[in-house]
Amino acid sequence: MKTFFAVLFISLFSGFSFAQRNFQQPPAYSPQLTAELKQLQETALKSDYAWDQLAHLTNNIGPRPAGSAQANFAAQYVAGELRKLGLDVKLEKVVVPHWVRGEETGALVEFPGMAPGTTQKVVLTALGGSVATPAQGITAPVVVVNNFDELAALGRDKVAGKIVLFNYKFDKQLAATGHGGPAYGQAVIYRAIGASAAAKQGAIAALVRSVGGADYRIPHTGAMIYLKDAPQIPAAAVTAEDADTLAYLAKQGNVRMHLVLTPQKLADVDSYNVVADLKGSELPDQVVIVSGHLDSWDLGTGAIDDGAGVVVAMQTAQLIKQLGLHPRRTVRVIAWMNEEFGTSGGRAYAADHKAEMATHFAAIESDLGAGHPTGFSMAAPAGNLALLQPTAQILQQSGAGMEQTSDDTETDIAQLLALGVPCFGPIQDQRFYFNYHHTAADTLDKVVLRELQENAAVMAVLAYSLANMPKDLERPAPKPAREF
C-alpha cells in the first residue's frame, strides 16, 4: 500500500490502461506446461499454506516497521521457512531508517460554543518521519484549507505561528468503483509534502485528513517527506470525522489546539531483504522474481500491507516444490525490506544486482492487499501480452483472466523496471483496501481465505508461465529511476 514526491504517487496509481487484445488464436503452450499450470492453480485454490504463513507473520510476530526487532525477526523467519522448502536462501543487507512513534495526542482547547473549562479530543497519529513537538506540546490556532491553492491564497500573515489542517477528502466514490489507487494518488500528496508547504508559510505544525476511505474514526499514518527548502515541523494525520469537526468549527470562529507528538528518529539499522532461489532446470541464470514487502507500519499487523504479498510469493515456491515441478528459469522469492519508509530494499537490490539485469527475465510484486484478483498487469511492451494469453485463459477459470498494460509497477520493483526488466502485478479488488491501509485495523481478519488463495494462484501460474516461456519477452526501455 506505499517518502514520495507528488508526481510519483499520481503516476503510480493512475498509469493503468487496457491493452488492445489480440483476438487471434494465441500461441499454444505445450500440453505438459498447460497441465502443470492447471495443477498449480487447482492446488493453490485448495491450500492453506499462505494463510498459515500470514497468520504467523501478523499474529505471532506482529507489526514489522523498518528498523524494529520484529522486522528483522520476520526476515529470519521467512528465510527459515524458505530453507525448509529447499531453496537457496540469502539475507542481503539493507540499511534502513529507524523511526519510532511516541506520545501522540490532540485536544481542542478553544472553539465556538465550548462548555467552559472543557476540551475536545482530536484523534490523530504522527506521520512517519515527523519531527517532535516540544515535550509539553504546542498550543496554537488552527487554519483549515482544502488544498495547496487555498494555503497560498491565505499568505504568510494568516498562517505564521498556526497549525494548518489540509482537509483534502479521499474520493470514496472513486474507490467504490474499483479505483482505490487513483483516489489514493489524488490525496496522498498532502500527506507527503503538506508539512513543508505549510512550513514555508510559517506554520508551526501540520495536520492532514487521513488518506483512506473508512469512517470509523481511525487515523491513517504513512510516510511524509521534508523538502530541503522548508523548515521541519511536526505532522500528523487526523481522522476524517475530526477533520470535519475542525472545518465546521473553524467556519464559526477561532479554534485553538494543543498538540503533543514525541516521535524519535534513531540511528539507521542493518536489516535484510530475503532472497531465495528455486533454481531453474535449463536456464538457471535467468531469474523470475515473485515478491512482496515484509515491513509494515506499526499501528496494525501488516496483513494486507503487505504480509499478503509476501506469503503468496512464498507459496509460489511451495507449490512448485509440492508438485515436483521444474521451471526452466530460476524462480526467485524476495521479501523486500522497508518499502514504507523509502524503498531501501528495492534500491539496494537494484544497486547490488545491476550487472545482472540482463538476466532478470521478469519481476512480479503484489502490494495492493489480498482482494479478489481479476488478472494481471504488465509494465512492458504490449506485444508481450499475446505470449501470455494462454496463461490468462487458465486464470479465467478463477475469474482472473484479465490482461492489462501499465506505465508503472509496484514500488519495490520500480527500480528494476527502470533498468529494463518487464514487471508484473496482480490486478486486485481495491474497493476496501484503503479503508484499512496504514491503520490499526490492518489485521488478519481483513483477509478472506478464498481471496488469498486466488491471489496465490495468480502469482504461481503467472510466475511459472514466465519461468517456462519459450522465447524472450520484449523489454521496456530503461528510464531514470524514481526519486524517493
C-alpha positions in Angstrom: 0.0 0.0 0.0 3.3 2.9 -0.2 8.7 9.1 1.1 7.4 10.0 -2.3 7.0 13.1 -4.5 3.6 14.1 -5.6 4.0 13.1 -9.2 5.3 9.8 -8.1 2.1 8.9 -6.2 -0.2 10.1 -9.0 1.7 8.2 -11.7 2.0 5.1 -9.6 -1.8 4.6 -9.5 -3.1 6.4 -12.5 -0.9 4.9 -15.2 -3.0 1.9 -16.0 -4.5 1.5 -19.4 -6.1 -1.5 -21.1 -4.1 -3.1 -23.8 -5.6 -3.9 -27.2 -6.3 -7.6 -27.0 -5.2 -9.8 -29.9 -8.2 -11.9 -30.5 -6.4 -14.2 -32.9 -5.7 -17.7 -31.7 -2.9 -17.3 -29.0 0.3 -19.2 -29.3 -0.4 -22.6 -27.7 1.6 -23.9 -24.7 2.7 -27.4 -24.7 0.3 -30.0 -23.2 2.7 -30.6 -20.4 3.1 -26.9 -19.5 -0.7 -26.4 -19.7 -1.3 -29.3 -17.4 1.3 -28.0 -14.9 -0.2 -24.6 -14.8 -3.6 -26.0 -14.2 -2.2 -28.2 -11.4 -0.7 -25.1 -9.8 -4.0 -23.2 -10.0 -6.1 -26.1 -8.6 -3.7 -26.8 -5.8 -3.3 -23.1 -4.8 -7.1 -22.8 -4.6 -7.3 -25.6 -2.0 -4.2 -24.7 0.0 -4.0 -23.1 3.4 -0.2 -22.5 3.2 -0.3 -18.8 2.5 -3.0 -18.3 5.2 -0.9 -20.1 7.8 2.2 -18.1 7.0 0.2 -14.8 7.1 -1.3 -15.8 10.4 2.2 -16.3 11.9 3.6 -13.1 10.5 0.7 -11.0 11.8 -0.4 -12.7 15.0 2.8 -14.2 16.2 5.4 -11.7 15.0 3.1 -8.6 14.8 3.9 -5.1 13.4 7.1 -5.0 11.4 8.2 -1.4 11.0 11.6 -0.9 9.4 14.4 -0.9 11.9 12.4 -2.8 14.5 13.3 -6.1 16.2 10.1 -7.6 14.7 11.1 -6.7 11.1 14.5 -8.4 11.4 12.9 -11.4 13.2 10.4 -11.7 10.4 13.2 -11.7 7.9 14.9 -14.6 9.7 11.5 -16.4 10.0 10.8 -16.1 6.2 14.3 -17.2 5.4 13.9 -20.3 7.6 10.6 -21.2 6.0 12.1 -21.0 2.5 15.0 -23.0 3.5 12.6 -25.7 4.7 11.4 -25.8 1.1 14.9 -26.5 -0.2 15.5 -23.0 -1.7 19.0 -21.4 -1.8 18.4 -18.5 0.7 20.4 -15.4 1.3 19.8 -12.4 3.6 21.0 -9.4 1.7 21.9 -6.5 3.9 19.8 -3.3 3.7 20.4 -0.2 5.8 17.1 1.2 6.9 15.9 4.2 8.9 14.6 3.6 12.4 11.8 6.0 13.4 9.6 5.3 16.4 6.4 7.0 17.4 5.9 8.2 20.9 3.1 10.0 22.6 0.5 11.5 20.2 -2.4 13.5 21.5 -4.5 16.4 20.3 -7.2 18.4 22.0 -9.2 21.5 21.1 -8.8 24.0 23.9 -10.8 26.9 22.4 -13.6 26.8 19.9 -17.0 28.4 19.4 -19.7 27.2 21.7 -17.5 25.2 24.0 -18.6 24.5 27.6 -16.4 26.4 30.0 -13.4 24.5 31.4 -13.6 21.6 28.9 -11.6 20.4 25.9 -12.5 18.2 22.9 -10.3 15.2 21.9 -8.9 15.0 18.4 -8.0 11.5 17.2 -4.7 11.6 15.3 -1.4 9.8 14.6 2.0 11.0 13.7 3.1 10.7 10.1 6.1 8.6 9.5 9.3 10.7 9.7 7.7 13.5 11.6 9.8 15.5 14.0 8.5 16.0 17.5 6.8 18.9 19.2 8.4 20.1 22.5 7.7 17.5 25.2 5.0 19.7 26.7 3.4 20.1 23.2 2.3 23.2 21.4 -0.9 25.2 21.6 -1.8 27.3 18.6 -4.7 28.4 16.4 -5.9 26.1 13.6 -6.2 27.1 10.0 -8.2 24.8 7.7 -7.5 24.6 3.9 -8.7 22.2 1.3 -5.7 22.3 -1.0 -2.4 24.0 -1.7 -4.1 26.8 -3.7 -6.1 27.8 -0.6 -3.0 27.8 1.5 -1.2 30.0 -0.9 -4.1 32.4 -1.1 -4.1 32.9 2.7 -0.5 34.0 2.6 2.1 34.0 5.4 0.4 36.7 7.5 -2.6 34.4 8.1 -0.6 31.2 8.5 2.5 32.0 10.5 2.5 30.6 14.0 -0.5 28.4 13.4 -1.4 24.7 12.8 -2.5 24.1 9.3 -5.0 21.3 8.5 -5.2 20.1 4.9 -8.8 18.9 4.6 -8.5 17.2 1.2 -11.1 14.4 1.1 -10.3 10.9 -0.1 -12.7 10.2 -3.0 -14.7 7.3 -1.6 -16.9 7.1 -4.6 -13.9 6.7 -7.0 -12.6 3.9 -4.7 -16.0 2.2 -4.5 -15.9 1.8 -8.3 -12.7 -0.2 -8.0 -10.3 2.8 -8.5 -8.9 3.0 -5.0 -5.4 3.6 -6.4 -6.2 6.7 -8.3 -8.2 8.0 -5.3 -5.2 7.5 -3.1 -2.9 9.1 -5.6 -5.0 12.3 -5.6 -5.0 12.7 -1.8 -1.6 11.4 -0.7 0.4 14.4 -1.9 -0.9 16.3 1.1 0.5 13.7 3.4 3.7 13.6 1.5 4.6 17.3 1.3 1.8 19.2 3.2 4.0 19.9 6.2 6.7 21.5 4.0 4.2 23.6 2.2 2.7 24.8 5.5 6.1 25.5 6.9 7.1 27.7 4.0 4.2 29.9 5.1 5.3 30.0 8.7 3.1 27.3 10.2 4.4 25.5 13.3 2.7 22.2 12.7 0.6 20.5 10.0 -2.3 18.1 10.1 -3.7 16.1 7.1 -7.1 14.5 6.7 -6.4 10.7 6.7 -5.8 9.3 3.3 -8.3 6.5 3.2 -11.9 5.6 2.9 -13.3 4.2 6.2 -15.3 6.4 8.6 -14.7 4.7 11.9 -12.6 7.5 13.5 -9.4 5.6 12.7 -6.3 7.7 11.6 -4.2 6.5 8.7 -0.4 7.0 9.1 2.1 6.9 6.2 5.5 8.4 5.2 6.0 12.1 4.7 9.0 13.9 3.5 10.6 17.2 4.4 11.6 19.3 1.4 15.0 20.8 1.6 13.9 24.4 1.2 11.4 24.4 4.1 11.7 24.2 7.9 10.8 20.8 9.5 7.6 21.0 11.6 5.6 18.2 13.3 3.0 16.5 11.2 0.1 14.2 12.0 -3.0 12.6 10.3 -6.4 13.2 11.9 -9.4 11.1 11.3 -12.0 12.1 8.6 -14.5 12.8 11.4 -12.2 15.1 13.3 -11.2 16.9 10.1 -14.9 17.6 9.5 -15.3 18.8 13.1 -12.4 21.2 12.8 -13.6 22.5 9.4 -17.1 23.0 10.9 -15.8 24.9 14.0 -13.3 27.0 12.0 -16.1 28.5 9.9 -17.7 29.8 13.1 -14.7 31.4 14.7 -11.3 30.9 16.4 -10.2 27.3 17.1 -7.1 26.5 19.2 -5.5 23.1 19.6 -3.0 21.6 21.9 -0.8 19.0 20.1 1.7 16.6 21.5 3.9 14.4 19.2 7.1 12.8 20.6 8.4 10.6 17.8 12.2 9.9 17.5 14.4 9.2 14.6 17.0 6.8 15.9 20.2 5.7 14.2 19.9 3.7 11.0 19.8 -0.1 11.4 21.1 -3.0 9.4 18.3 -5.1 8.1 17.7 -7.6 5.2 16.0 -8.5 2.0 15.2 -12.2 2.0 16.3 -13.6 -1.4 15.6 -17.2 -2.1 16.2 -19.1 -5.3 14.4 -22.2 -6.7 17.0 -23.0 -9.4 15.9 -23.4 -13.0 16.4 -26.7 -14.7 17.6 -25.3 -18.1 18.3 -21.6 -17.7 19.3 -21.2 -14.0 21.0 -17.8 -14.6 17.7 -16.3 -15.8 15.5 -15.1 -13.0 11.8 -14.6 -12.5 11.1 -12.7 -9.2 8.0 -13.2 -7.1 7.8 -10.7 -4.2 6.0 -8.7 -1.6 7.4 -6.3 1.1 7.9 -7.7 4.6 7.9 -4.4 6.6 4.7 -2.8 7.8 3.5 0.2 9.7 3.5 0.0 13.4 -0.2 0.6 14.1 -1.6 -2.7 12.8 0.0 -6.0 12.0 0.5 -5.5 8.2 -1.8 -8.2 6.9 -2.9 -6.5 3.7 0.1 -4.2 3.5 1.9 -6.3 2.8 2.1 -9.6 4.5 -0.3 -11.0 1.9 2.1 -10.2 -0.9 5.0 -11.9 0.9 3.1 -15.1 1.6 1.7 -15.6 -1.9 5.3 -15.2 -3.2 6.4 -17.8 -0.7 3.6 -20.1 -1.8 4.7 -19.9 -5.4 7.8 -21.7 -4.4 6.0 -24.0 -2.1 3.5 -25.1 -4.7 6.2 -25.8 -7.3 8.1 -27.9 -4.8 5.0 -29.7 -3.6 4.0 -30.7 -7.1 7.5 -31.7 -8.1 7.7 -29.3 -11.0 10.9 -28.0 -12.6 10.8 -24.5 -14.0 13.3 -23.8 -16.8 14.3 -20.4 -15.3 15.1 -19.7 -11.7 12.1 -18.5 -9.6 13.4 -16.0 -7.0 11.3 -15.3 -4.0 12.1 -11.9 -2.4 10.7 -10.4 0.8 11.6 -6.7 0.5 12.6 -4.7 3.5 11.5 -1.1 4.0 9.0 -0.3 1.2 7.1 2.0 3.5 9.9 4.4 4.5 11.9 5.0 1.3 12.2 1.6 -0.5 15.6 0.9 0.9 15.3 -2.8 0.0 14.3 -2.2 -3.6 17.0 0.3 -4.2 19.7 -1.8 -2.5 18.8 -4.9 -4.6 18.8 -2.9 -7.8 22.2 -1.5 -7.0 23.7 -4.8 -5.8 22.4 -6.7 -8.8 22.7 -4.0 -11.5 25.2 -6.0 -13.5 22.7 -8.9 -13.7 19.7 -7.1 -15.0 20.1 -8.6 -18.5 19.4 -12.0 -16.9 16.4 -10.8 -14.9 13.7 -12.2 -17.1 10.7 -10.6 -15.2 9.6 -9.4 -11.8 6.3 -9.7 -10.1 5.2 -7.9 -6.9 1.9 -7.9 -5.0 1.3 -4.9 -2.8 -2.3 -3.9 -3.0 -3.7 -6.3 -0.4 -5.5 -9.6 -0.8 -8.7 -8.6 -2.6 -10.2 -10.8 -5.3 -7.8 -10.8 -8.3 -9.2 -10.2 -11.8 -6.0 -10.8 -13.7 -2.5 -9.3 -14.0 -1.0 -6.0 -15.2 2.3 -5.7 -17.1 4.8 -2.8 -17.4 6.5 -3.8 -20.7 5.7 -3.6 -24.4 2.1 -4.6 -25.1 3.1 -7.2 -27.6 4.2 -9.5 -24.8 0.6 -10.0 -23.8 0.0 -12.3 -26.8 2.6 -14.7 -25.3 0.6 -14.7 -22.0 -2.9 -15.2 -23.4 -2.8 -19.0 -22.6 -1.9 -18.0 -19.0 -4.9 -15.6 -18.9 -7.2 -18.3 -20.2 -6.2 -20.7 -17.4 -6.6 -18.0 -14.8 -10.0 -17.1 -16.2 -11.3 -20.3 -14.5 -10.9 -18.4 -11.2 -12.1 -15.1 -12.6 -8.6 -13.7 -13.0 -8.2 -13.8 -16.8 -7.8 -10.0 -17.5 -4.5 -8.8 -19.1 -3.6 -5.2 -18.8 -0.7 -2.9 -19.6 0.6 -0.3 -17.2 3.0 2.6 -17.4 4.3 1.8 -13.9 4.6 -1.0 -11.4 4.7 -1.7 -7.6 7.2 0.3 -5.6 9.9 -2.2 -4.8 10.3 -3.5 -8.3 10.1 0.0 -9.9 13.9 0.2 -9.8 14.0 -3.0 -11.9 11.5 -1.6 -14.4 13.8 1.5 -14.7 16.6 -0.9 -15.6 14.6 -2.5 -18.4 13.1 -5.6 -16.6 9.5 -6.5 -17.5 7.4 -6.1 -14.4 4.0 -7.6 -13.4 1.5 -7.4 -10.6 -2.0 -8.9 -9.9 -5.0 -6.7 -10.6 -6.9 -6.7 -7.3 -10.2 -5.5 -5.9 -9.3 -2.2 -4.4 -12.7 -1.1 -3.1 -11.9 -1.7 0.5 -8.1 -1.8 0.7 -7.7 1.9 1.6 -10.2 1.6 4.4 -7.6 -0.3 6.4 -4.3 0.7 4.7 -1.8 2.2 7.2 -4.2 1.9 10.1 -4.5 -0.1 13.3 -7.2 -2.1 11.5 -4.7 -3.7 9.1 -5.0 -7.1 10.7 -5.5 -10.8 9.7 -9.3 -10.7 9.8 -9.4 -8.3 6.9 -8.1 -11.1 4.6 -10.5 -13.6 3.1 -9.1 -17.1 2.8 -10.6 -17.8 -0.6 -9.3 -14.5 -2.0 -5.8 -15.1 -0.6 -5.9 -18.5 -2.3 -6.9 -16.8 -5.6 -4.0 -14.4 -5.3 -1.6 -17.3 -4.7 -3.0 -19.0 -7.8 -2.4 -15.8 -9.9 1.2 -15.4 -8.6 2.1 -19.0 -9.1 0.6 -19.5 -12.5 2.0 -16.2 -13.9 5.4 -16.9 -12.4 5.6 -20.5 -13.7 4.4 -19.3 -17.2 7.2 -16.7 -17.3 9.8 -19.2 -16.0 8.9 -21.6 -18.8 8.3 -19.0 -21.6 9.8 -20.5 -24.8 11.0 -17.1 -26.0 12.3 -13.9 -24.5 9.9 -11.1 -23.6 10.3 -7.7 -25.3 11.9 -5.5 -22.6 10.9 -2.0 -21.6 13.3 0.8 -22.5 15.5 1.8 -19.5 14.5 5.1 -17.9 15.5 7.3 -15.0 14.6 5.6 -11.7 12.1 7.2 -9.4 13.5 9.5 -6.8 12.5 8.9 -3.2 
